[in-house]
């Protein structure tokens, strides 16, 4: 039903209370100083998600946008929640734009959608990091999915392309750290968000998602390389995959991603497709061409 209602990927898990925030978000009419108690009917978590359009995604950061994909995911999650309610069960969508009461990435990992990459984001076998997820918590009895492993952790340990391409150095090149009892690669959120709000165009960046070797349109070559990488106990293929990424997806120097006033040229990861190049159609000095 999740696919029928608009989701590209879907996974189901028992909700781990560790992934629920201790307090609710601001501006929702709820006292943020009061602890958030996990409702009893948040027994299961259904994770849904859709990808961003591939051409703008590759042209990040200036031209890319998460809005369209997040809108699709919001609609799919709300439709799914209404479907579950019509069956007589409780359901609550947790969606982008201020309605999250839980951390989505670890829940998506529990639900078998993928693994967490060095950049802190979910990496899926089908879409790489190009997925915008939401969660529906419910008490409808379901069979759950299991976490999967397809080589992301071992690959990320040596790849580091996302860290190299991060303009601010927000992504660590070191090993995982223990954070509140769980091991993960640490992200400097302040550095990340400062760049989000400094570049021109759409607020955001997404360079780490775009530069990730797993985030490629599906093809026989990409699927074959991923399969070899996932089944290579030596790790030798990881270097080959990283080299192929750098050869076929060359990127600007990281300094060029900054706006001109900060010494850069507001560069995009790759040249946008023609239909996204507004200056091809609009004379900004006077009107339409």
C-alpha positions as CSV (number, residue, x, y, z in Angstrom):
1,X,0.0,0.0,0.0
2,X,2.9,2.4,0.6
3,X,4.0,1.9,-3.0
4,X,0.5,2.2,-4.2
5,X,0.1,5.5,-2.3
6,X,3.3,7.1,-3.7
7,X,6.3,5.8,-1.9
8,X,9.4,4.5,-3.9
9,X,10.9,2.6,-1.0
10,X,9.3,1.2,2.2
11,X,10.5,-0.7,5.3
12,X,8.9,-1.8,8.6
13,X,10.4,-2.1,12.0
14,X,9.6,-2.2,15.7
15,X,10.2,1.4,17.0
16,X,13.2,1.7,19.2
17,X,12.4,4.4,21.8
18,X,16.0,5.5,21.7
19,X,15.3,7.1,18.3
20,X,12.5,9.4,19.7
21,X,13.5,12.9,20.7
22,X,13.3,13.7,24.4
23,X,11.4,16.9,23.6
24,X,9.1,18.0,20.8
25,X,10.0,20.7,18.2
26,X,9.2,24.3,18.7
27,X,6.3,26.3,17.2
28,X,3.8,23.4,17.5
29,X,1.7,24.6,20.4
30,X,3.4,22.1,22.7
31,X,5.5,23.0,25.7
32,X,9.1,22.2,24.6
33,X,10.2,22.1,28.2
34,X,8.0,19.1,28.9
35,X,9.6,15.6,28.2
36,X,8.0,13.8,25.3
37,X,6.5,10.5,26.4
38,X,6.5,7.8,23.7
39,X,2.8,6.9,23.1
40,X,1.9,3.2,23.5
41,X,0.5,3.1,20.0
42,X,4.0,4.0,18.5
43,X,4.7,0.3,18.4
44,X,5.8,0.0,14.8
45,X,7.5,2.4,12.4
46,X,6.9,2.3,8.7
47,X,9.6,4.2,6.7
48,X,8.6,5.6,3.3
49,X,10.7,7.6,0.9
50,X,11.1,9.0,-2.6
51,X,14.2,10.2,-4.6
52,X,14.9,13.7,-5.7
53,X,14.9,14.3,-9.5
54,X,18.3,13.1,-10.7
55,X,19.4,16.0,-12.9
56,X,18.9,18.8,-10.3
57,X,20.4,16.4,-7.7
58,X,23.6,16.1,-9.7
59,X,23.8,19.8,-10.2
60,X,23.9,20.6,-6.5
61,X,24.3,22.7,-4.5
62,X,22.9,25.8,-6.2
63,X,20.3,24.2,-8.4
64,X,19.3,21.2,-6.3
65,X,16.2,21.1,-4.1
66,X,14.7,18.7,-1.7
67,X,11.2,20.3,-1.8
68,X,9.6,18.3,-4.5
69,X,10.7,14.9,-3.1
70,X,9.8,15.9,0.4
71,X,6.4,17.0,-0.8
72,X,5.8,13.6,-2.4
73,X,7.0,11.8,0.7
74,X,4.8,13.9,2.9
75,X,1.8,13.1,0.7
76,X,2.6,9.3,0.7
77,X,3.0,9.2,4.5
78,X,-0.2,11.1,5.2
79,X,-2.2,8.9,2.8
80,X,-0.7,5.8,4.4
81,X,-1.6,7.0,7.9
82,X,-5.2,7.7,6.8
83,X,-5.4,4.2,5.2
84,X,-4.2,2.6,8.5
85,X,-6.7,4.7,10.5
86,X,-9.5,3.5,8.2
87,X,-8.6,-0.1,9.2
88,X,-9.2,0.9,12.8
89,X,-5.6,1.4,14.0
90,X,-3.7,4.4,15.3
91,X,-1.3,6.1,12.9
92,X,0.8,9.2,13.1
93,X,3.0,10.5,10.2
94,X,6.4,12.1,11.0
95,X,7.2,14.3,8.0
96,X,9.7,16.9,6.9
97,X,9.1,20.6,7.7
98,X,8.7,20.5,11.4
99,X,6.7,17.4,12.2
100,X,9.5,15.0,13.2
101,X,9.4,13.7,16.7
102,X,12.1,11.0,16.0
103,X,15.3,10.4,14.2
104,X,14.6,8.9,10.8
105,X,18.0,7.5,9.7
106,X,18.5,4.9,12.5
107,X,14.8,3.9,12.1
108,X,15.3,3.4,8.4
109,X,18.4,1.3,9.1
110,X,16.3,-0.8,11.5
111,X,13.7,-1.1,8.8
112,X,16.2,-2.6,6.4
113,X,16.3,0.2,3.9
114,X,20.1,0.7,4.0
115,X,23.1,1.7,6.0
116,X,24.5,4.9,7.4
117,X,27.3,6.5,5.5
118,X,30.3,8.6,6.6
119,X,28.2,11.7,5.8
120,X,25.6,10.6,8.5
121,X,22.9,10.0,5.9
122,X,21.1,6.8,4.8
123,X,22.6,5.0,1.9
124,X,20.2,2.6,0.1
125,X,21.1,-0.1,-2.5
126,X,18.6,1.2,-4.9
127,X,19.0,5.0,-4.7
128,X,22.2,5.6,-2.8
129,X,21.8,8.8,-0.7
130,X,19.1,10.2,-3.0
131,X,16.1,9.6,-0.8
132,X,13.9,11.8,1.2
133,X,12.2,9.8,4.0
134,X,9.3,10.0,6.4
135,X,8.0,7.7,9.1
136,X,4.5,6.5,10.1
137,X,4.2,5.2,13.7
138,X,1.3,2.8,14.3
139,X,0.1,-0.2,16.3
140,X,-1.2,-2.2,13.3
141,X,0.4,-5.7,13.7
142,X,3.0,-6.3,10.9
143,X,5.9,-8.5,10.0
144,X,9.0,-6.5,10.3
145,X,12.0,-6.2,8.0
146,X,15.6,-6.8,9.1
147,X,18.7,-4.5,8.9
148,X,20.8,-5.1,5.8
149,X,24.5,-4.9,5.1
150,X,25.8,-4.4,1.6
151,X,29.3,-3.1,2.2
152,X,28.7,0.6,2.9
153,X,30.5,0.8,6.3
154,X,33.7,-0.9,4.9
155,X,33.5,1.2,1.8
156,X,33.0,4.5,3.6
157,X,36.0,3.7,5.9
158,X,38.3,4.2,2.9
159,X,36.4,6.3,0.4
160,X,36.0,9.8,2.1
161,X,34.9,11.5,-1.1
162,X,32.0,13.2,0.7
163,X,34.5,14.5,3.3
164,X,36.8,15.8,0.6
165,X,34.0,17.5,-1.2
166,X,32.5,19.1,1.9
167,X,33.3,22.8,1.6
168,X,33.5,23.4,5.3
169,X,35.1,20.1,6.5
170,X,32.0,19.2,8.5
171,X,32.4,15.5,7.7
172,X,35.0,13.7,9.7
173,X,37.8,11.7,8.0
174,X,38.5,9.9,11.2
175,X,37.0,6.6,12.5
176,X,33.6,6.3,14.1
177,X,32.9,7.7,17.6
178,X,30.6,6.6,20.3
179,X,27.7,9.0,20.6
180,X,25.1,8.3,23.4
181,X,25.9,4.6,23.3
182,X,26.0,4.2,19.5
183,X,28.9,4.2,17.2
184,X,28.8,6.6,14.2
185,X,30.8,9.0,12.1
186,X,30.5,12.4,13.6
187,X,29.3,15.5,11.7
188,X,30.0,19.1,12.7
189,X,26.4,20.4,12.4
190,X,27.4,24.0,12.9
191,X,29.8,24.0,10.0
192,X,27.2,22.2,7.8
193,X,24.3,24.5,8.5
194,X,26.4,27.7,8.2
195,X,27.2,26.7,4.6
196,X,23.5,25.8,4.0
197,X,22.5,29.3,4.7
198,X,25.3,31.1,3.0
199,X,25.2,29.7,-0.6
200,X,22.9,31.3,-3.2
201,X,19.8,29.7,-4.7
202,X,17.9,27.1,-2.7
203,X,18.7,26.9,1.0
204,X,20.8,23.7,1.5
205,X,23.8,21.9,0.0
206,X,23.4,18.1,-0.5
207,X,27.0,17.9,-1.9
208,X,27.8,14.9,0.3
209,X,24.7,13.1,-1.1
210,X,25.5,14.0,-4.7
211,X,29.2,13.1,-4.5
212,X,28.6,9.7,-2.9
213,X,29.5,6.9,-5.3
214,X,26.4,5.0,-4.3
215,X,24.2,7.8,-5.6
216,X,24.1,7.1,-9.3
217,X,21.3,6.3,-11.7
218,X,20.8,2.6,-12.0
219,X,22.7,1.0,-14.8
220,X,24.2,-2.5,-15.4
221,X,27.7,-1.0,-14.8
222,X,26.8,0.6,-11.5
223,X,24.8,-2.4,-10.3
224,X,27.8,-4.6,-11.2
225,X,30.3,-2.5,-9.4
226,X,28.2,-2.3,-6.3
227,X,27.8,-6.1,-6.3
228,X,31.5,-6.6,-6.6
229,X,32.2,-4.1,-3.8
230,X,29.6,-5.6,-1.5
231,X,31.1,-9.1,-1.9
232,X,34.8,-8.2,-1.8
233,X,36.4,-9.3,1.5
234,X,39.7,-7.8,0.6
235,X,38.4,-4.2,0.0
236,X,40.6,-3.9,-3.1
237,X,37.5,-3.0,-5.2
238,X,36.8,0.0,-3.0
239,X,39.8,1.9,-4.3
240,X,38.8,1.1,-7.9
241,X,35.2,2.3,-7.3
242,X,36.5,5.5,-5.7
243,X,38.9,6.1,-8.7
244,X,36.0,5.5,-11.2
245,X,33.9,8.1,-9.3
246,X,36.7,10.7,-9.5
247,X,37.3,10.0,-13.2
248,X,33.7,10.0,-14.4
249,X,32.3,12.6,-12.0
250,X,35.0,15.3,-11.8
251,X,34.2,18.0,-9.3
252,X,35.3,21.6,-8.7
253,X,37.8,22.6,-6.1
254,X,35.9,22.8,-2.8
255,X,36.8,26.5,-2.4
256,X,34.7,27.2,-5.5
257,X,31.5,26.2,-3.8
258,X,31.5,29.3,-1.7
259,X,29.7,32.5,-2.8
260,X,31.9,35.2,-4.5
261,X,32.0,37.4,-1.3
262,X,33.6,34.4,0.5
263,X,36.2,33.7,-2.3
264,X,34.4,31.2,-4.4
265,X,32.3,31.2,-7.6
266,X,29.1,29.6,-6.2
267,X,30.0,26.5,-8.2
268,X,27.7,23.5,-8.7
269,X,28.9,20.0,-8.4
270,X,28.2,19.4,-12.0
271,X,26.9,21.6,-14.8
272,X,23.1,21.9,-14.6
273,X,21.1,20.5,-17.6
274,X,20.1,23.2,-20.1
275,X,16.5,23.3,-18.9
276,X,17.8,24.4,-15.5
277,X,20.1,27.2,-16.9
278,X,17.8,30.2,-16.6
279,X,20.2,32.5,-18.4
280,X,19.6,30.5,-21.5
281,X,16.0,31.7,-21.6
282,X,15.9,34.9,-19.6
283,X,17.8,38.1,-20.2
284,X,18.3,39.2,-16.6
285,X,19.1,42.7,-17.8
286,X,15.7,43.2,-19.4
287,X,13.3,40.3,-20.1
288,X,12.7,37.0,-21.8
289,X,15.1,36.0,-24.7
